[in-house]
Amino acid sequence: MDQTSESKPHHAHEMEVEHQAVFAEKTDLADYKADAIEAENVEHTMTVLGAVKAYPMASFWAFVISCTIIMESYDVFLMGNFVALPAFKNKYGVLDTATGQYVIVTKWQSALQVSGQLGALIGVFIAGPLTSRIGYRWATLTGLMLLNVFIFAFYFAESLPVIFVAQLLEGMPWGIFIANAPAYCSEIVPIKLRAPATQMLQMFWAIGSIVVGAVTYTYSNVNEPRAYKVPIALQWMFPTPLAILIFCAPESPWWLVRKGRLEQAARSVERLGRRSQVNAAESVAMMRRVIELEKSVKQPSHLELFKGTDLRRTLIVCGVYAAQNLTGNLIANQAVYFFEQAHISTNLAFALGLITSALQMIFVMLSWILTSYYGRRSIYLWGSAANCILLFALGIAASVGLSKSANLAQASLGLIVSVLFTLGPAPASWVIIGETSAIRLRPLTTGMGRATYYIVEIPCIFLASYMLNPKGGNLGGKCGYVWGGTALFCLIVAYFGLPEMKGRSYREIDIMFTRRIPARQWKKTDININDDE
């Protein structure tokens, strides 16, 4: 009897402590939810210019991390230009008896252009788990240091197989950069800056091609090894300066909140914005609210990407990435070689390639305005539709017979397709990729999406090289029929599956995916600021 009477108060005490803990947790939740609502309202009411003024360093660090894309772009366009560079063709090509000129055989032409992508495919699968574990900064720094080493292998290579292996090794750090950059950019800036911050990636892709175009154009008439050795060596310009800058960069506050490091997250927010205009505690509360919404007892895994509502998000990211290779992008990547096959002289082909890259950079900057004010879905769909029409027009121009007018028409349409791609579908893609994935799974989702890009790109490169090569399909501009057909398919899928996420917070995006709202209804759907599910 005594034991029972003693145990009851003890049990009652345990219950009381438990209730107090639950009450404290609810009180804490209520406290930070109020702060979270305030922070989200502030972001919604910001203008684009106001967001830049409030978060100037966030814009700067997004700019810095985007610079890593220059390196992949540089090398992708470098290999595309090398197959058209006389010194490189004379060293590694075979004599084409029909023309009396040296050409890189189709299998090696394709192999060299996919080697970096094969390495990057490995890199993106490494990037997700690595970034989830050590953060965006250290994962990117690891990639930069490895790239410094792998450039040596490329520079001293003296045969096509060694160049292939060197490119494959270089591709692994690219995979880390391309998986991390859009995710990091979208996490460190407020809602109104997500579009321009992630679209900078496409601008730096264009800058990489401009640098390559300028260098290879300079050496297009030099028939010595330095014509291709100097462009290879110039790759060392990028990794070390970028590593120094990224070492000084703040870690993504969203990543820190995911790890439960709230004080560090608050300091990171303070480094990204002006203290006079940014309330770090409220911003961290907003992040906690979203992360609690996505909370799971399981560790993030690739398998989770294909379950429940995350499957739809993964398919959107993978579909948008895959479509980049199916809507005329490969014409842009092989612009110089395409112009040569349209019977344009070598010098003019390199000049047109350089002009294409310069126009691409200008059009990417124009896309910042369009995507910020008109939305992602609209720009993506209208841009893709215009590309479809132009690609079919390219095929028609190549079908009317050989003449100077037909050749110039093909070259002009190839240039327009390449440039228009960077006004609509390409930059909008980066915004969609950065916004679609769940915060918890973001490094894994962006890695999986980019892996899809490479899986689609590799056979497409072989197909593109075969269609353009005189010893292959020799289609020239008739390849427009093929890419027009694939672009049309992508346009139809995007029309039914791509939602409009302009102006949406990550909380709203999570809720809309959870509620399974159809893609075409997103723009008309209102989400209450108090909703958590």
VEXDREN-2710 file (C-alpha; in Angstrom, 1 decimal):
% VEXDREN-2710
k/r/px/py/pz
1/MET/0.0/0.0/0.0
2/ASP/2.8/2.3/0.9
3/GLN/4.7/1.5/-2.3
4/THR/1.6/2.2/-4.3
5/SER/1.0/5.5/-2.7
6/GLU/4.7/6.5/-3.2
7/SER/4.7/5.4/-6.8
8/LYS/1.6/7.5/-7.7
9/PRO/3.2/10.9/-6.8
10/HIS/6.3/9.8/-8.6
11/HIS/4.3/8.9/-11.7
12/ALA/2.3/12.1/-11.5
13/HIS/5.6/14.0/-11.3
14/GLU/6.9/12.3/-14.5
15/MET/3.6/13.2/-16.3
16/GLU/3.8/16.8/-15.1
17/VAL/7.5/17.1/-16.4
18/GLU/6.4/15.6/-19.7
19/HIS/3.5/18.0/-20.1
20/GLN/5.8/20.9/-19.3
21/ALA/8.2/19.8/-22.0
22/VAL/5.4/19.4/-24.5
23/PHE/4.0/22.9/-23.5
24/ALA/7.5/24.4/-23.8
25/GLU/8.0/22.9/-27.2
26/LYS/4.6/24.2/-28.4
27/THR/5.4/27.6/-26.9
28/ASP/8.7/27.7/-28.7
29/LEU/7.0/26.6/-31.9
30/ALA/4.4/29.4/-31.5
31/ASP/7.2/31.9/-30.8
32/TYR/9.3/31.2/-33.8
33/LYS/6.2/30.7/-36.1
34/ALA/5.3/34.3/-35.4
35/ASP/8.8/35.4/-36.3
36/ALA/8.7/33.1/-39.4
37/ILE/5.5/34.7/-40.6
38/GLU/7.0/38.2/-40.1
39/ALA/10.1/37.2/-42.1
40/GLU/8.1/35.7/-44.9
41/ASN/5.8/38.7/-45.2
42/VAL/8.9/41.0/-45.4
43/GLU/10.3/38.9/-48.3
44/HIS/6.9/39.0/-50.1
45/THR/6.7/42.8/-49.9
46/MET/10.2/43.4/-51.1
47/THR/10.9/44.8/-54.5
48/VAL/13.8/43.4/-56.6
49/LEU/15.8/46.6/-56.0
50/GLY/14.8/46.6/-52.3
51/ALA/16.0/43.0/-52.0
52/VAL/19.4/43.9/-53.6
53/LYS/19.8/46.8/-51.1
54/ALA/18.8/44.6/-48.1
55/TYR/21.0/41.6/-49.2
56/PRO/24.0/43.1/-51.1
57/MET/26.5/40.4/-50.0
58/ALA/24.1/37.6/-50.8
59/SER/24.1/38.9/-54.4
60/PHE/27.9/39.1/-54.3
61/TRP/28.3/35.5/-53.0
62/ALA/25.8/34.2/-55.6
63/PHE/27.9/35.9/-58.2
64/VAL/31.1/34.2/-56.8
65/ILE/29.7/30.7/-56.6
66/SER/28.3/31.1/-60.2
67/CYS/31.8/31.7/-61.4
68/THR/32.5/28.0/-60.9
69/ILE/30.3/27.3/-63.9
70/ILE/32.8/29.1/-66.2
71/MET/35.1/26.2/-65.9
72/GLU/32.7/23.5/-67.2
73/SER/31.5/25.9/-69.9
74/TYR/35.1/26.7/-70.9
75/ASP/36.0/23.1/-71.3
76/VAL/32.8/22.0/-73.0
77/PHE/33.2/24.7/-75.6
78/LEU/36.9/24.2/-75.8
79/MET/36.5/20.6/-76.9
80/GLY/33.7/21.7/-79.3
81/ASN/36.2/24.3/-80.8
82/PHE/39.2/21.9/-80.8
83/VAL/37.5/19.6/-83.3
84/ALA/37.3/22.6/-85.7
85/LEU/40.8/24.0/-84.8
86/PRO/43.3/23.4/-87.6
87/ALA/46.3/22.8/-85.4
88/PHE/44.4/20.2/-83.3
89/LYS/43.0/18.5/-86.4
90/ASN/46.4/18.3/-88.0
91/LYS/47.9/16.7/-84.8
92/TYR/45.1/14.2/-83.9
93/GLY/43.0/13.9/-87.1
94/VAL/43.0/11.8/-90.2
95/LEU/43.2/13.0/-93.8
96/ASP/39.8/13.3/-95.6
97/THR/40.7/12.5/-99.2
98/ALA/37.6/14.1/-100.5
99/THR/38.5/17.6/-99.1
100/GLY/42.3/17.2/-98.6
101/GLN/41.9/18.3/-95.0
102/TYR/42.4/16.6/-91.7
103/VAL/39.4/15.8/-89.6
104/ILE/38.9/14.2/-86.2
105/VAL/37.2/10.9/-86.8
106/THR/33.5/10.7/-85.6
107/LYS/34.1/8.3/-82.7
108/TRP/36.9/10.4/-81.2
109/GLN/35.1/13.6/-81.9
110/SER/32.1/12.3/-79.9
111/ALA/34.2/10.6/-77.2
112/LEU/36.2/13.8/-76.5
113/GLN/33.0/15.8/-76.1
114/VAL/31.4/13.3/-73.7
115/SER/34.5/12.5/-71.6
116/GLY/34.0/15.6/-69.4
117/GLN/30.3/14.8/-69.1
118/LEU/31.0/11.2/-68.0
119/GLY/33.2/12.6/-65.2
120/ALA/30.6/15.2/-64.3
121/LEU/28.0/12.4/-64.1
122/ILE/30.2/10.7/-61.4
123/GLY/30.7/14.1/-59.8
124/VAL/27.0/15.0/-59.3
125/PHE/26.4/11.7/-57.5
126/ILE/29.3/12.5/-55.2
127/ALA/28.1/16.1/-54.7
128/GLY/24.7/15.3/-53.0
129/PRO/26.0/13.1/-50.1
130/LEU/29.2/15.2/-49.8
131/THR/27.3/18.5/-49.6
132/SER/24.7/17.1/-47.2
133/ARG/27.6/16.1/-44.9
134/ILE/30.1/19.0/-45.1
135/GLY/28.2/21.9/-46.6
136/TYR/28.3/23.8/-49.9
137/ARG/31.5/25.7/-49.1
138/TRP/33.8/22.8/-48.3
139/ALA/32.3/20.6/-51.1
140/THR/33.0/23.3/-53.6
141/LEU/36.6/24.0/-52.2
142/THR/37.3/20.2/-52.6
143/GLY/36.3/20.3/-56.2
144/LEU/38.4/23.4/-57.0
145/MET/41.6/21.9/-55.5
146/LEU/41.0/18.6/-57.4
147/LEU/40.5/20.5/-60.6
148/ASN/43.9/22.3/-60.2
149/VAL/45.5/18.8/-60.2
150/PHE/43.5/17.3/-63.1
151/ILE/44.3/20.2/-65.5
152/PHE/48.0/19.0/-65.4
153/ALA/46.9/15.7/-67.0
154/PHE/45.1/17.5/-69.8
155/TYR/48.0/19.9/-70.5
156/PHE/50.6/17.2/-70.8
157/ALA/48.4/14.7/-72.7
158/GLU/49.9/13.7/-76.1
159/SER/47.3/11.3/-77.4
160/LEU/43.5/11.2/-77.7
161/PRO/43.0/8.4/-75.1
162/VAL/45.0/10.4/-72.5
163/ILE/43.0/13.5/-73.3
164/PHE/39.8/11.4/-72.9
165/VAL/40.9/10.3/-69.4
166/ALA/42.1/13.8/-68.4
167/GLN/38.7/15.2/-69.4
168/LEU/36.9/12.6/-67.5
169/LEU/38.9/13.5/-64.3
170/GLU/38.2/17.2/-64.8
171/GLY/34.6/16.4/-65.2
172/MET/34.2/15.1/-61.6
173/PRO/34.8/18.6/-60.0
174/TRP/32.4/20.1/-62.6
175/GLY/29.7/17.8/-61.3
176/ILE/30.2/19.2/-57.8
177/PHE/30.0/22.8/-59.0
178/ILE/27.0/22.3/-61.2
179/ALA/25.0/20.5/-58.6
180/ASN/25.9/22.9/-55.8
181/ALA/25.8/26.3/-57.5
182/PRO/22.0/26.6/-58.3
183/ALA/21.1/25.2/-54.8
184/TYR/23.4/27.6/-53.0
185/CYS/22.3/30.6/-55.0
186/SER/18.6/29.9/-54.4
187/GLU/19.2/29.4/-50.6
188/ILE/21.2/32.6/-49.8
189/VAL/18.9/35.2/-51.5
190/PRO/15.4/36.4/-50.7
191/ILE/12.4/35.4/-52.9
192/LYS/12.7/38.4/-55.3
193/LEU/16.3/37.6/-56.1
194/ARG/16.0/33.9/-56.7
195/ALA/15.5/34.4/-60.5
196/PRO/18.5/36.7/-61.2
197/ALA/20.8/34.9/-58.8
198/THR/20.2/31.4/-60.3
199/GLN/20.2/32.8/-63.9
200/MET/23.7/34.2/-63.4
201/LEU/24.7/30.5/-63.9
202/GLN/23.7/30.8/-67.6
203/MET/25.5/34.1/-67.9
204/PHE/28.7/32.5/-66.7
205/TRP/28.2/29.6/-69.0
206/ALA/28.1/32.2/-71.8
207/ILE/31.2/34.0/-70.4
208/GLY/33.1/30.7/-70.4
209/SER/32.2/30.2/-74.1
210/ILE/33.3/33.9/-74.9
211/VAL/36.7/33.3/-73.3
212/VAL/37.1/30.1/-75.3
213/GLY/35.9/31.7/-78.5
214/ALA/38.3/34.6/-78.2
215/VAL/41.3/32.4/-77.4
216/THR/40.6/29.8/-80.2
217/TYR/39.8/32.5/-82.7
218/THR/43.2/34.1/-81.9
219/TYR/44.9/30.8/-82.6
220/SER/42.6/29.6/-85.5
221/ASN/45.4/30.4/-88.0
222/VAL/48.3/29.1/-85.9
223/ASN/49.4/25.6/-87.0
224/GLU/51.5/24.9/-83.9
225/PRO/50.9/23.0/-80.6
226/ARG/50.6/26.3/-78.7
227/ALA/47.3/26.8/-80.6
228/TYR/45.7/24.2/-78.3
229/LYS/48.2/24.2/-75.4
230/VAL/47.6/27.8/-74.4
231/PRO/43.8/27.4/-74.2
232/ILE/44.3/24.4/-72.0
233/ALA/46.7/26.2/-69.7
234/LEU/44.3/29.1/-69.3
235/GLN/42.1/26.9/-67.3
236/TRP/44.4/27.5/-64.3
237/MET/43.1/31.1/-64.2
238/PHE/40.0/30.1/-62.4
239/PRO/40.3/27.5/-59.5
240/THR/42.8/29.1/-57.1
241/PRO/41.3/32.7/-57.0
242/LEU/37.8/31.2/-56.7
243/ALA/38.9/28.9/-53.9
244/ILE/40.2/31.9/-51.9
245/LEU/36.9/33.8/-52.3
246/ILE/34.7/30.8/-51.5
247/PHE/36.8/30.0/-48.4
248/CYS/35.7/33.5/-47.2
249/ALA/32.0/32.9/-48.2
250/PRO/29.3/32.2/-45.6
251/GLU/27.7/28.8/-45.5
252/SER/24.1/28.5/-46.6
253/PRO/22.0/29.4/-43.6
254/TRP/19.4/26.8/-44.7
255/TRP/22.1/24.1/-44.6
256/LEU/23.1/25.3/-41.1
257/VAL/19.5/25.2/-39.9
258/ARG/19.1/21.7/-41.3
259/LYS/22.1/20.7/-39.1
260/GLY/20.6/22.4/-36.1
261/ARG/23.3/25.1/-36.0
262/LEU/20.9/28.0/-35.4
263/GLU/23.4/30.6/-34.1
264/GLN/25.8/30.0/-37.0
265/ALA/22.8/30.3/-39.4
266/ALA/21.9/33.7/-37.8
267/ARG/25.5/34.9/-38.3
268/SER/25.4/33.7/-41.9
269/VAL/22.2/35.7/-42.5
270/GLU/23.8/38.8/-41.0
271/ARG/26.8/38.4/-43.4
272/LEU/24.4/38.1/-46.3
273/GLY/22.3/41.1/-45.6
274/ARG/22.5/44.6/-44.0
275/ARG/22.0/44.4/-40.3
276/SER/19.9/47.5/-40.4
277/GLN/17.4/45.9/-42.8
278/VAL/17.6/42.2/-42.0
279/ASN/16.3/40.5/-38.8
280/ALA/18.5/37.4/-38.6
281/ALA/16.4/35.8/-35.8
282/GLU/13.2/36.1/-37.9
283/SER/14.9/34.8/-41.0
284/VAL/16.2/31.7/-39.1
285/ALA/12.7/31.2/-37.7
286/MET/11.3/31.2/-41.3
287/MET/13.9/28.5/-42.2
288/ARG/13.1/26.4/-39.1
289/ARG/9.4/26.5/-40.0
290/VAL/10.0/25.1/-43.5
291/ILE/12.5/22.5/-42.3
292/GLU/10.0/21.4/-39.6
293/LEU/7.4/21.1/-42.3
294/GLU/9.7/18.7/-44.2
295/LYS/11.0/16.9/-41.1
296/SER/11.6/13.2/-41.3
297/VAL/13.3/10.7/-39.0
298/LYS/15.2/9.3/-41.9
299/GLN/18.4/10.5/-43.3
300/PRO/18.1/12.1/-46.8
301/SER/18.7/9.4/-49.5
302/HIS/18.5/9.1/-53.2
303/LEU/15.7/6.6/-52.8
304/GLU/13.6/9.2/-51.1
305/LEU/13.6/11.3/-54.3
306/PHE/11.3/8.8/-55.9
307/LYS/8.7/8.5/-53.2
308/GLY/5.5/10.5/-52.5
309/THR/5.3/14.1/-53.5
310/ASP/9.1/14.3/-53.9
311/LEU/8.8/12.1/-57.0
312/ARG/6.9/14.9/-58.8
313/ARG/9.6/17.4/-57.7
314/THR/12.4/15.1/-58.9
315/LEU/10.7/14.6/-62.3
316/ILE/10.3/18.3/-62.8
317/VAL/14.0/19.0/-62.1
318/CYS/15.1/16.0/-64.2
319/GLY/12.8/16.9/-67.0
320/VAL/13.9/20.5/-67.2
321/TYR/17.6/19.5/-67.1
322/ALA/17.0/16.8/-69.8
323/ALA/15.2/19.3/-72.0
324/GLN/18.3/21.6/-72.2
325/ASN/19.8/19.0/-74.5
326/LEU/16.7/18.5/-76.6
327/THR/15.8/22.1/-77.5
328/GLY/18.7/23.3/-79.6
329/ASN/21.4/23.6/-76.9
330/LEU/23.8/21.2/-78.6
331/ILE/23.9/23.5/-81.7
332/ALA/25.1/26.3/-79.3
333/ASN/27.7/24.0/-77.8
334/GLN/29.0/23.0/-81.2
335/ALA/28.4/26.4/-82.9
336/VAL/31.8/26.8/-84.6
337/TYR/31.7/23.2/-86.0
338/PHE/28.0/23.7/-87.0
339/PHE/28.9/26.9/-88.9
340/GLU/31.8/25.1/-90.7
341/GLN/29.4/22.3/-91.8
342/ALA/27.1/25.0/-93.1
343/HIS/30.0/25.8/-95.5
344/ILE/31.1/28.9/-93.7
345/SER/34.9/29.6/-93.8
346/THR/36.9/28.7/-90.7
347/ASN/37.7/32.3/-89.8
348/LEU/34.1/33.4/-90.2
349/ALA/32.9/30.3/-88.3
350/PHE/35.1/31.1/-85.3
351/ALA/34.0/34.8/-85.5
352/LEU/30.3/33.8/-85.6
353/GLY/30.9/31.4/-82.6
354/LEU/32.3/34.4/-80.6
355/ILE/29.4/36.6/-81.6
356/THR/27.0/33.9/-80.6
357/SER/28.6/33.7/-77.1
358/ALA/28.6/37.5/-76.7
359/LEU/24.9/37.7/-77.7
360/GLN/24.1/34.9/-75.3
361/MET/25.5/36.8/-72.4
362/ILE/23.5/39.9/-73.3
363/PHE/20.3/37.9/-73.7
364/VAL/20.8/36.1/-70.3
365/MET/20.8/39.6/-68.7
366/LEU/17.6/40.5/-70.5
367/SER/16.1/37.3/-69.2
368/TRP/16.6/38.5/-65.6
369/ILE/14.0/41.1/-66.2
370/LEU/11.6/38.8/-68.1
371/THR/11.7/36.0/-65.5
372/SER/11.5/38.4/-62.5
373/TYR/8.4/40.1/-63.8
374/TYR/6.7/37.5/-66.1
375/GLY/7.4/34.2/-64.3
376/ARG/9.2/31.1/-65.0
377/ARG/6.6/28.9/-66.7
378/SER/5.5/31.7/-69.2
379/ILE/9.1/32.4/-70.3
380/TYR/10.0/28.8/-70.5
381/LEU/7.0/27.8/-72.6
382/TRP/7.1/30.8/-75.0
383/GLY/10.9/30.5/-75.5
384/SER/10.6/26.7/-76.2
385/ALA/7.8/27.3/-78.7
386/ALA/9.9/29.9/-80.6
387/ASN/12.9/27.5/-80.6
388/CYS/10.7/24.7/-82.1
389/ILE/9.7/27.0/-85.0
390/LEU/13.2/28.1/-85.6
391/LEU/14.6/24.6/-85.5
392/PHE/12.1/23.4/-88.2
393/ALA/13.0/26.5/-90.2
394/LEU/16.7/25.6/-90.0
395/GLY/15.8/22.1/-91.4
396/ILE/13.9/23.7/-94.2
397/ALA/16.7/26.1/-95.1
398/ALA/19.1/23.1/-95.3
399/SER/16.7/21.3/-97.6
400/VAL/16.5/23.8/-100.4
401/GLY/19.9/22.9/-101.9
402/LEU/23.5/24.3/-101.7
403/SER/23.8/28.0/-102.4
404/LYS/25.4/30.9/-100.6
405/SER/22.0/32.2/-99.6
406/ALA/21.0/28.8/-98.1
407/ASN/24.3/28.6/-96.3
408/LEU/23.9/32.0/-94.8
409/ALA/20.3/31.2/-93.8
410/GLN/21.4/28.1/-92.0
411/ALA/24.2/30.0/-90.2
412/SER/21.8/32.8/-89.2
413/LEU/19.2/30.4/-87.9
414/GLY/21.8/28.4/-86.0
415/LEU/23.0/31.6/-84.4
416/ILE/19.4/32.7/-83.6
417/VAL/18.5/29.4/-82.1
418/SER/21.6/29.4/-79.9
419/VAL/21.0/32.9/-78.7
420/LEU/17.2/32.6/-78.2
421/PHE/17.8/29.5/-76.1
422/THR/19.6/31.8/-73.6
423/LEU/16.7/34.3/-73.4
424/GLY/14.0/31.8/-72.5
425/PRO/14.4/28.1/-71.7
426/ALA/18.0/28.0/-70.5
427/PRO/17.9/30.8/-67.8
428/ALA/14.3/29.9/-66.7
429/SER/15.5/26.3/-66.2
430/TRP/18.1/27.3/-63.6
431/VAL/15.4/29.2/-61.6
432/ILE/13.0/26.2/-61.8
433/ILE/15.8/23.8/-60.7
434/GLY/16.7/26.0/-57.7
435/GLU/13.1/26.4/-56.5
436/THR/11.5/23.0/-57.1
437/SER/13.3/20.7/-54.8
438/ALA/12.5/20.3/-51.1
439/ILE/15.1/22.0/-48.8
440/ARG/15.9/18.8/-47.1
441/LEU/16.7/17.0/-50.3
442/ARG/18.0/19.9/-52.3
443/PRO/21.7/18.7/-52.8
444/LEU/20.5/15.3/-53.8
445/THR/17.7/16.6/-56.1
446/THR/20.0/19.0/-58.0
447/GLY/22.6/16.3/-58.3
448/MET/20.1/13.8/-59.6
449/GLY/18.7/16.4/-62.1
450/ARG/22.2/17.2/-63.4
451/ALA/22.9/13.4/-63.7
452/THR/19.8/13.2/-65.9
453/TYR/21.2/16.1/-68.0
454/TYR/24.4/14.1/-68.6
455/ILE/22.7/10.8/-69.2
456/VAL/20.6/12.5/-72.0
457/GLU/23.4/14.7/-73.2
458/ILE/26.0/11.9/-73.8
459/PRO/24.0/10.0/-76.5
460/CYS/22.8/13.3/-77.9
461/ILE/26.4/14.4/-78.4
462/PHE/27.2/11.3/-80.3
463/LEU/24.0/11.9/-82.4
464/ALA/24.8/15.5/-82.9
465/SER/28.4/14.8/-84.0
466/TYR/27.2/12.0/-86.3
467/MET/24.6/14.2/-87.9
468/LEU/27.1/17.1/-88.6
469/ASN/30.2/15.1/-89.4
470/PRO/31.0/14.8/-93.2
471/LYS/32.0/11.2/-92.6
472/GLY/28.8/10.5/-90.6
473/GLY/25.3/11.6/-91.4
474/ASN/26.5/14.9/-93.1
475/LEU/23.1/16.4/-92.4
476/GLY/24.2/20.0/-91.7
477/GLY/21.3/22.2/-90.9
478/LYS/18.8/19.3/-91.5
479/CYS/19.5/18.3/-87.9
480/GLY/17.0/21.1/-87.2
481/TYR/14.2/18.6/-88.0
482/VAL/15.5/16.2/-85.3
483/TRP/16.0/18.8/-82.6
484/GLY/12.7/20.5/-83.6
485/GLY/10.9/17.2/-83.0
486/THR/12.5/16.6/-79.6
487/ALA/11.9/20.3/-78.6
488/LEU/8.2/20.0/-79.5
489/PHE/7.9/16.9/-77.2
490/CYS/9.6/18.8/-74.3
491/LEU/7.2/21.8/-74.9
492/ILE/4.1/19.6/-74.6
493/VAL/5.4/17.9/-71.4
494/ALA/6.3/21.2/-69.9
495/TYR/2.8/22.7/-70.7
496/PHE/1.1/20.0/-68.6
497/GLY/3.7/19.4/-65.9
498/LEU/5.6/22.7/-65.2
499/PRO/4.1/24.9/-62.4
500/GLU/4.6/28.6/-61.9
501/MET/6.7/29.2/-58.8
502/LYS/7.3/33.0/-59.2
503/GLY/6.9/34.9/-55.9
504/ARG/6.4/31.7/-53.9
505/SER/8.2/31.1/-50.6
506/TYR/9.7/27.6/-50.0
507/ARG/6.9/27.0/-47.4
508/GLU/4.2/27.8/-50.1
509/ILE/6.0/25.6/-52.6
510/ASP/6.1/22.7/-50.1
511/ILE/2.4/23.0/-49.3
512/MET/1.4/23.2/-53.0
513/PHE/3.3/20.1/-53.8
514/THR/1.9/18.3/-50.8
515/ARG/-1.7/19.3/-51.8
516/ARG/-0.9/17.9/-55.3
517/ILE/-2.2/21.1/-57.0
518/PRO/-2.1/20.7/-60.9
519/ALA/0.7/22.6/-62.6
520/ARG/-1.7/25.0/-64.5
521/GLN/-3.5/25.9/-61.3
522/TRP/-0.5/27.1/-59.3
523/LYS/-0.7/30.8/-60.4
524/LYS/-4.4/31.0/-59.3
525/THR/-3.9/29.3/-55.9
526/ASP/-3.7/31.2/-52.6
527/ILE/-1.8/29.8/-49.6
528/ASN/-2.7/31.3/-46.2
529/ILE/0.3/32.7/-44.3
530/ASN/-0.6/30.6/-41.3
531/ASP/-0.8/27.2/-43.1
532/ASP/1.8/24.6/-42.3
533/GLU/0.4/21.6/-44.3
END
